Structures are given as C-alpha cells and as structure tokens.
Amino acid sequence: MTTSLIKNLGLAVFALTIGGCQQTQTSEPLCEENLNFATKQINLLLEDAEQANKIPRTLTAEGEMHWTLEGFDWTEGFFPGTCWYLYEYTNNKKWEQAADKFQSLFEDHRLLPYYHDLGFVFNCSYGNGYRLTSNEHYKQVLIEAGNTLITRFNPNVGCIRSWDVDKGWQSKRGWQYPVIIDNMMNLEMLFELTKMTGDQKYQDVAMAHANTTMQHHFREDMSSYHVIDYDSITGEVRNKHTAQGYAHESEWARGQAWGVYGYTICYRYTKDERYLKQAEKIADYIMNHQDMPADRIPYWDYDAPKIPNEPRDASAAAITASALIELNDYSKNDYLSEAKAIISSLSSDSYQAKLGTNHNFILKHSVGSIPHNNEIDVPLNYADYYYVEALLRLRDLNKNETGQLAQVN
C-alpha cells in the first residue's frame, strides 16, 4: 500500500470520526454552532477591547492581553475584520459599529509608505466593510492605502518590497530588497481596487508580484522559502532565507498557507490557469506532507527538530482551510474534504477555547515566530479571523443551491 493511499485512508477515517460542516442540510447546524460560539466569545473580547479602546492581538508569555502596537501593527486589521464577519453573520448593527470604531483607530496608517502590510490591514477591515455596506468613505480609504502600497513596487525586481532594511532586526540580515511569501496576501486589495476603479495599475502590480514570486519563492517540491532577497538594480536573487521558520531550507507552515491562499486569490480575479495550478500544487504539498499530523493541524515548521513534540500552528490551519474551500470551487480536485477535516479539528476542545477562557480569543495553540521567541503557543487574532472566514465560506456552500462558494471576500 502506497504512502499516499495510507494518508488518504487515514484522512477519510479521521473525517468520518470527528464529523464536519458537510454540504448537507442535516449537518449544517455544526457550522451554525461554531459561528454562534464565535459570536459569543468575540462579544466578550469586544467588551475588553472597548474598555481599553485598543485592538487585541494575542497574549504575552505571562498570559496577559497583548494589544496591537500603537505606531503600526500588521495584525491590526484582523479584529475589526472579524467584527465585520460577525456583522455579516448576525446582521446585528453592534458588530458594524464595533468594526467601524476599531478600524478608525488605524485609518491614518493608510498613508504610511514604510509597510507592505497595508493590504492585510485595510482589506480585512475596510475591504470587508465596503463589501458589506458600500460606504464610499471606506472605498476612498482603500484607494489611498493601495496607492501607498504600490509605491513599494520596484519594476526592476517585479515585486513589492516587504521590509525596509535600514532599522530593526531586518537591518542585521544583510538583505537589500527582501520579499516574503506573506506578501501574497496583500495582493487581494490591489486586485479589488482595479475591480472597483477600473484602473489597471493595481492589478498590473499584483500580477507582476505573483509572477516573480512564483518563479523564485518555491522549491521543486512546492514548499516555499519565507524570504527572497533581490538585488534592487538587477532584480537578481541574492539570498533565499527563512526568518520565522526553523532554518533557511525548512518548510515554515504558515508560509505554505499564505502561498495557497494567495494564488487562489490570484486565480479568482484573473482566471489565469497558471495561478490555479500553482495553488493546487501548494495545496497538494500541504495535504500530503509526511509530517502532517492526523488531526491536520500542522507543526509550526514541517522540519522542526523535535516533531512530534513541537508546537502546532492553528493559524496556519485556519488560513489553509479557508483557502481550500475557495480553491475547491475552481478545481477539479477535492479540497473540500481536507478543509472540513481541518475545521472539525479547530472546532474541537483541543483547539477551540471554552466560552470566557483564553482571554476570549476563539482558538488556542498558534505560533507567531519561534526564532524571535515571540507568540509561542498562544491565541492570535488572525487565527480567529480566518477560522470565522472559513466557517462562513462553508456555511455559504450549504446555502448556495449550485454548490458553489458565494464569495466571502
């Protein structure tokens, strides 16, 4: 019996054992149950956030609340984004008001040219807000954020620069023009801006970035490096590194999740078959990895030295699950079974917190960056965001008579 067959049989048994939000009316309540829980848990987190007038990010090593940084924080858009998703789910104006309030705390950041994360920050917050309300102010914020983001694009390289290298820990790496796989997630806002405005410049930058990343970021087995450092003049690759994974040649789990999600987005907007094939290859790599645990929640790095005694990363799992639900809608392959298995695990007592615990975050057991000794085995606001997104996408499959995904974003 081949290894892949064993894996497939194991996955089938696992899915049958723990259940899932199947695309049937009889099991739809499980999606509703977890969305209802998310609403109650985030409502408690909202009370904490309103009292502090700050955006929750994670917990400290001592188990205390860690709010987003005041100057700029790449995660600041996820909590208001989750509020938008709960507004979409409940139609309760309270969530619309909360989302508007907390995203307004960082609205001025749309004009900061120092960060590639503007797509993350503003698409998850203002982007969802515009999708749900057609608020023209939100649209203008998105346009201004997009205009700021594309100033970081270098046509010699063909990519948006991720990190500036004149300060901080990045300045100590000897990089010249670093681009990280996470940056694929900033492209959605650019694609959407071309759709909103009719201006092709945003999509041109997004596609150039996706094409260059496809060429240089991926190994033969379709795992990705975290960081590719380019020569800013010639566009040549200088270094292939990993900053948040175990080693330069290791397979950082969340990086693989960003990749499959990012190229699924690219296909959504362009219908370019290259992007679909790239997303499928990355998904197949993740699903068939020899060190993927039976419950489908990956270790923080597939090459971490002490597997199976290594931290899991629920955030990587949530991102992957959401991406696979959408990818399944475009592909002839079955990615929905894997997504259901992941969501079922995340919804179990092993990963989902009890109401009122975990400082009112939904999911436990995520990892920020072990090499930086930062956010290890803690809740993360983006794990919750993508988990709720995945649940909504799965629910929409049940609601849509055609069996196709009604786009959540």
C-alpha positions as CSV (number, residue, x, y, z in Angstrom):
1,M,0.0,0.0,0.0
2,T,1.5,3.4,-1.0
3,T,2.1,6.2,1.4
4,S,-0.4,8.5,-0.3
5,L,-3.1,5.8,-0.1
6,I,-2.4,5.3,3.6
7,K,-2.7,9.1,4.1
8,N,-5.9,9.3,2.1
9,L,-7.5,6.4,4.1
10,G,-6.4,8.0,7.3
11,L,-7.9,11.3,6.4
12,A,-11.2,9.6,5.4
13,V,-11.4,7.7,8.7
14,F,-10.5,10.9,10.6
15,A,-13.2,12.9,8.8
16,L,-15.8,10.3,9.5
17,T,-14.8,10.1,13.1
18,I,-14.9,13.7,14.1
19,G,-17.5,14.9,11.5
20,G,-17.6,18.3,9.8
21,C,-19.7,21.0,8.3
22,Q,-20.8,18.8,5.4
23,Q,-22.6,20.2,2.4
24,T,-25.9,18.9,3.6
25,Q,-28.8,20.3,5.5
26,T,-28.6,17.7,8.3
27,S,-25.1,18.7,9.4
28,E,-25.4,22.5,8.7
29,P,-26.1,23.1,12.5
30,L,-22.4,22.3,13.2
31,C,-21.4,25.3,11.2
32,E,-24.0,27.4,13.0
33,E,-23.0,26.0,16.3
34,N,-19.4,27.2,15.9
35,L,-20.4,30.6,14.4
36,N,-22.7,31.1,17.3
37,F,-19.9,30.3,19.7
38,A,-17.6,32.6,17.8
39,T,-20.2,35.4,18.2
40,K,-20.4,34.9,22.0
41,Q,-16.7,34.6,22.5
42,I,-15.8,37.6,20.4
43,N,-18.5,39.6,22.1
44,L,-16.6,39.1,25.4
45,L,-13.4,40.1,23.6
46,L,-15.2,43.2,22.3
47,E,-16.1,44.2,25.8
48,D,-12.4,44.0,26.8
49,A,-11.4,46.0,23.7
50,E,-13.9,48.7,24.2
51,Q,-12.9,49.1,27.8
52,A,-9.2,49.5,26.7
53,N,-10.0,51.3,23.4
54,K,-7.4,49.0,21.9
55,I,-7.2,46.2,19.4
56,P,-6.5,42.7,20.8
57,R,-3.7,40.8,19.1
58,T,-2.6,37.9,21.3
59,L,-1.4,37.0,24.8
60,T,2.0,37.7,26.4
61,A,4.2,34.8,27.6
62,E,2.8,35.5,31.1
63,G,-0.8,35.0,29.8
64,E,-1.8,38.7,29.8
65,M,-3.5,40.5,27.0
66,H,-1.2,42.0,24.3
67,W,-2.8,44.8,22.3
68,T,-1.6,45.8,18.8
69,L,1.2,48.3,18.6
70,E,0.2,51.9,18.5
71,G,2.5,53.0,15.7
72,F,1.7,50.3,13.2
73,D,0.9,46.6,13.6
74,W,0.4,44.2,10.7
75,T,-2.3,42.4,12.7
76,E,-4.4,45.5,13.5
77,G,-7.0,44.8,10.7
78,F,-8.0,41.3,11.8
79,F,-10.1,42.1,14.9
80,P,-12.3,44.7,13.1
81,G,-12.4,42.3,10.1
82,T,-13.7,39.6,12.4
83,C,-16.3,42.1,13.6
84,W,-17.4,42.6,10.0
85,Y,-17.7,38.9,9.5
86,L,-19.9,38.7,12.6
87,Y,-22.0,41.6,11.3
88,E,-22.4,39.6,8.1
89,Y,-23.4,36.5,10.1
90,T,-25.8,38.1,12.6
91,N,-26.9,41.3,10.8
92,N,-26.6,43.0,14.2
93,K,-25.6,46.6,13.9
94,K,-23.5,46.3,17.0
95,W,-20.8,44.5,15.0
96,E,-20.9,47.1,12.2
97,Q,-20.4,49.8,14.8
98,A,-17.6,47.9,16.5
99,A,-15.8,47.3,13.2
100,D,-16.1,50.9,12.2
101,K,-14.8,52.1,15.6
102,F,-11.7,49.9,15.8
103,Q,-10.7,50.3,12.2
104,S,-10.8,54.0,12.6
105,L,-8.0,53.7,15.2
106,F,-5.6,53.0,12.4
107,E,-7.2,54.8,9.4
108,D,-4.2,57.2,9.3
109,H,-1.9,54.3,8.6
110,R,-3.2,54.2,5.0
111,L,-0.6,56.9,4.2
112,L,2.4,55.2,5.8
113,P,4.8,54.1,3.0
114,Y,7.0,52.0,5.2
115,Y,4.9,48.8,5.4
116,H,3.9,46.2,2.9
117,D,1.1,45.0,5.2
118,L,-1.3,47.7,4.1
119,G,-3.2,45.1,2.1
120,F,-3.6,42.8,5.1
121,V,-4.6,45.7,7.4
122,F,-7.0,47.5,5.1
123,N,-8.6,44.8,3.0
124,C,-9.5,42.7,6.1
125,S,-11.1,45.7,7.7
126,Y,-12.2,48.5,5.3
127,G,-12.4,46.0,2.5
128,N,-14.9,43.8,4.2
129,G,-16.7,47.0,5.4
130,Y,-17.0,48.3,1.8
131,R,-18.2,44.9,0.6
132,L,-21.0,44.8,3.2
133,T,-22.0,48.5,3.3
134,S,-20.9,50.2,0.0
135,N,-19.7,53.0,2.2
136,E,-17.9,55.5,-0.1
137,H,-15.5,56.6,2.7
138,Y,-14.3,53.1,3.1
139,K,-13.7,52.9,-0.7
140,Q,-11.6,56.1,-0.6
141,V,-9.5,54.7,2.3
142,L,-8.8,51.6,0.3
143,I,-7.8,53.6,-2.7
144,E,-5.4,55.7,-0.7
145,A,-4.0,52.6,1.0
146,G,-3.5,50.9,-2.4
147,N,-1.8,54.0,-3.8
148,T,0.6,53.9,-0.8
149,L,1.3,50.2,-1.2
150,I,2.3,50.3,-4.8
151,T,5.0,52.9,-4.1
152,R,6.9,49.9,-2.7
153,F,6.9,48.2,-6.0
154,N,10.2,48.0,-7.9
155,P,9.8,47.2,-11.6
156,N,13.4,46.0,-11.8
157,V,12.6,43.3,-9.3
158,G,8.9,42.8,-10.2
159,C,7.8,42.7,-6.6
160,I,6.6,44.9,-3.7
161,R,9.3,45.2,-1.1
162,S,8.3,43.6,2.2
163,W,10.7,45.0,4.7
164,D,12.8,48.1,4.9
165,V,16.4,47.2,5.9
166,D,17.7,50.4,7.5
167,K,16.5,49.6,11.0
168,G,15.4,46.8,13.3
169,W,16.3,43.1,13.2
170,Q,15.9,43.2,9.4
171,S,18.9,45.5,9.1
172,K,21.1,42.8,10.6
173,R,20.5,40.2,7.9
174,G,22.5,41.8,5.0
175,W,19.4,42.0,2.8
176,Q,18.9,44.5,0.1
177,Y,15.3,44.0,-1.2
178,P,13.6,41.3,0.9
179,V,10.3,39.9,-0.3
180,I,8.4,37.5,1.9
181,I,5.8,34.9,1.0
182,D,3.3,36.6,3.3
183,N,3.2,39.5,0.8
184,M,1.0,37.4,-1.5
185,M,-1.8,38.2,0.9
186,N,-1.5,41.9,0.2
187,L,-2.4,41.4,-3.5
188,E,-6.1,40.9,-2.9
189,M,-6.6,44.6,-2.1
190,L,-4.9,45.6,-5.3
191,F,-7.0,43.2,-7.4
192,E,-10.1,44.5,-5.8
193,L,-9.1,48.2,-6.4
194,T,-8.8,47.5,-10.2
195,K,-12.3,46.0,-10.0
196,M,-13.6,49.0,-8.0
197,T,-11.9,51.8,-10.0
198,G,-11.2,50.3,-13.5
199,D,-7.6,51.4,-13.1
200,Q,-5.4,48.6,-14.3
201,K,-2.3,49.7,-12.5
202,Y,-3.2,47.9,-9.3
203,Q,-3.7,44.6,-10.9
204,D,-0.6,45.0,-13.0
205,V,1.5,45.3,-9.8
206,A,-0.3,42.4,-8.2
207,M,0.3,40.1,-11.2
208,A,3.9,41.1,-11.6
209,H,4.5,40.3,-7.9
210,A,2.7,37.0,-8.1
211,N,4.7,36.0,-11.2
212,T,8.0,36.9,-9.7
213,T,7.2,35.1,-6.5
214,M,6.1,32.0,-8.4
215,Q,9.4,32.0,-10.2
216,H,11.7,32.3,-7.2
217,H,10.0,31.5,-3.9
218,F,9.2,27.8,-4.5
219,R,11.3,24.7,-4.3
220,E,10.8,21.8,-6.6
221,D,8.5,20.1,-4.1
222,M,6.4,23.3,-4.0
223,S,7.4,24.3,-0.5
224,S,8.3,27.9,-0.2
225,Y,11.1,29.9,1.2
226,H,10.0,32.7,3.6
227,V,12.3,35.4,2.3
228,I,13.8,36.0,-1.1
229,D,16.3,38.9,-1.2
230,Y,16.7,40.6,-4.5
231,D,19.2,43.0,-6.0
232,S,17.2,46.2,-6.3
233,I,19.0,47.2,-9.5
234,T,19.3,44.0,-11.5
235,G,16.4,42.0,-10.0
236,E,18.7,39.0,-9.4
237,V,18.2,36.8,-6.4
238,R,20.8,37.4,-3.7
239,N,19.6,35.1,-0.9
240,K,16.9,32.6,-0.2
241,H,16.2,32.6,3.6
242,T,13.7,31.8,6.2
243,A,13.2,34.3,9.1
244,Q,10.3,32.8,11.0
245,G,10.8,29.1,10.3
246,Y,13.3,26.7,11.7
247,A,16.0,27.1,9.1
248,H,16.6,28.6,5.7
249,E,15.8,25.3,3.9
250,S,12.9,24.3,6.2
251,E,9.2,24.5,5.5
252,W,7.6,27.1,7.7
253,A,3.9,26.1,8.0
254,R,2.3,29.5,7.9
255,G,4.3,30.4,4.8
256,Q,2.8,27.4,2.9
257,A,-0.7,28.6,4.0
258,W,0.0,32.1,2.7
259,G,1.0,30.7,-0.6
260,V,-2.0,28.6,-1.3
261,Y,-4.3,31.3,-0.2
262,G,-2.5,34.0,-2.2
263,Y,-2.5,32.1,-5.5
264,T,-6.2,31.1,-5.1
265,I,-6.9,34.8,-4.8
266,C,-4.9,35.5,-8.0
267,Y,-7.0,32.9,-9.9
268,R,-10.2,34.4,-8.6
269,Y,-9.5,37.7,-10.1
270,T,-7.6,36.8,-13.3
271,K,-8.8,33.2,-14.2
272,D,-5.2,32.7,-15.2
273,E,-4.6,28.9,-15.2
274,R,-1.0,29.3,-14.0
275,Y,-2.3,30.6,-10.7
276,L,-4.8,27.8,-10.3
277,K,-2.1,25.2,-11.0
278,Q,0.2,26.9,-8.5
279,A,-2.5,26.9,-5.8
280,E,-3.3,23.2,-6.5
281,K,0.4,22.2,-6.3
282,I,0.9,24.0,-3.0
283,A,-2.3,22.5,-1.6
284,D,-1.3,19.0,-2.6
285,Y,2.1,19.6,-1.0
286,I,0.5,20.6,2.3
287,M,-2.1,17.8,2.3
288,N,0.3,15.1,1.5
289,H,3.2,16.1,3.7
290,Q,4.7,13.2,5.6
291,D,4.8,15.2,8.8
292,M,1.2,16.4,8.7
293,P,-0.4,15.2,11.9
294,A,-3.5,13.0,11.8
295,D,-5.7,15.9,13.0
296,R,-4.5,18.1,10.1
297,I,-3.2,20.9,12.3
298,P,0.5,21.4,11.3
299,Y,3.5,21.8,13.4
300,W,4.8,25.4,13.2
301,D,7.5,24.1,10.8
302,Y,7.4,20.8,9.0
303,D,11.1,20.4,9.6
304,A,11.1,21.4,13.3
305,P,13.7,19.1,15.0
306,K,11.6,17.7,17.9
307,I,8.5,16.6,16.0
308,P,6.1,15.3,17.4
309,N,7.0,17.4,20.4
310,E,6.8,20.7,18.7
311,P,4.1,23.4,18.9
312,R,1.2,23.3,16.4
313,D,0.1,26.3,14.5
314,A,-3.7,26.7,14.4
315,S,-3.3,29.9,12.5
316,A,-1.7,28.1,9.6
317,A,-4.5,25.5,9.7
318,A,-7.3,28.2,9.6
319,I,-5.7,30.1,6.7
320,T,-5.3,26.8,4.8
321,A,-8.9,25.7,5.4
322,S,-10.3,28.9,4.2
323,A,-8.2,28.9,1.1
324,L,-9.1,25.2,0.3
325,I,-12.8,25.9,0.4
326,E,-12.4,28.5,-2.3
327,L,-9.9,26.5,-4.2
328,N,-12.3,23.6,-4.3
329,D,-14.7,25.8,-6.1
330,Y,-12.3,26.3,-9.0
331,S,-10.5,23.0,-9.1
332,K,-11.5,19.5,-10.4
333,N,-9.7,18.1,-7.4
334,D,-11.3,17.6,-4.0
335,Y,-10.0,20.1,-1.4
336,L,-13.3,20.4,0.5
337,S,-12.7,17.1,2.5
338,E,-9.4,18.4,3.7
339,A,-10.9,21.8,4.6
340,K,-13.7,20.1,6.6
341,A,-11.3,17.9,8.5
342,I,-9.2,21.0,9.5
343,I,-12.2,22.9,10.6
344,S,-13.5,20.0,12.6
345,S,-10.2,19.8,14.4
346,L,-10.1,23.5,15.1
347,S,-13.7,23.3,16.4
348,S,-12.7,20.5,18.9
349,D,-11.8,21.0,22.5
350,S,-8.2,20.6,21.6
351,Y,-8.1,23.9,19.7
352,Q,-11.3,25.8,20.4
353,A,-11.4,27.6,23.8
354,K,-14.2,27.3,26.3
355,L,-16.5,30.3,26.5
356,G,-15.0,33.0,28.6
357,T,-11.5,31.4,28.7
358,N,-8.4,32.1,26.6
359,H,-8.8,35.8,27.2
360,N,-11.9,35.5,25.0
361,F,-10.0,34.6,21.8
362,I,-11.6,31.7,19.9
363,L,-8.6,29.4,19.1
364,K,-5.7,28.2,21.1
365,H,-2.3,26.9,20.0
366,S,-1.0,29.2,17.4
367,V,2.6,30.4,16.8
368,G,3.9,33.7,15.7
369,S,7.7,33.4,15.5
370,I,9.7,30.8,17.4
371,P,13.1,32.1,16.1
372,H,12.2,35.5,17.6
373,N,10.9,33.8,20.8
374,N,7.6,35.6,20.2
375,E,4.0,34.4,20.4
376,I,4.6,30.7,21.1
377,D,1.5,28.5,21.7
378,V,-0.9,31.4,22.1
379,P,-4.1,32.7,20.5
380,L,-3.7,35.1,17.6
381,N,-6.3,37.5,16.2
382,Y,-5.6,36.3,12.6
383,A,-6.2,32.7,13.5
384,D,-9.6,33.7,14.7
385,Y,-10.2,35.8,11.6
386,Y,-9.5,33.0,9.1
387,Y,-11.4,30.5,11.2
388,V,-14.5,32.6,11.2
389,E,-14.0,33.2,7.5
390,A,-13.7,29.5,6.8
391,L,-16.9,28.8,8.7
392,L,-18.8,31.4,6.7
393,R,-17.5,30.1,3.5
394,L,-18.5,26.6,4.4
395,R,-21.9,27.8,5.5
396,D,-22.3,29.6,2.2
397,L,-21.7,26.3,0.4
398,N,-24.7,24.9,2.2
399,K,-26.8,27.9,1.4
400,N,-25.9,28.1,-2.3
401,E,-28.1,25.7,-4.3
402,T,-25.4,25.4,-7.1
403,G,-22.9,24.1,-4.5
404,Q,-20.5,26.9,-5.4
405,L,-18.9,29.3,-3.0
406,A,-20.7,32.6,-2.5
407,Q,-17.6,34.8,-2.2
408,V,-17.0,36.0,1.4
409,N,-14.4,38.5,0.3
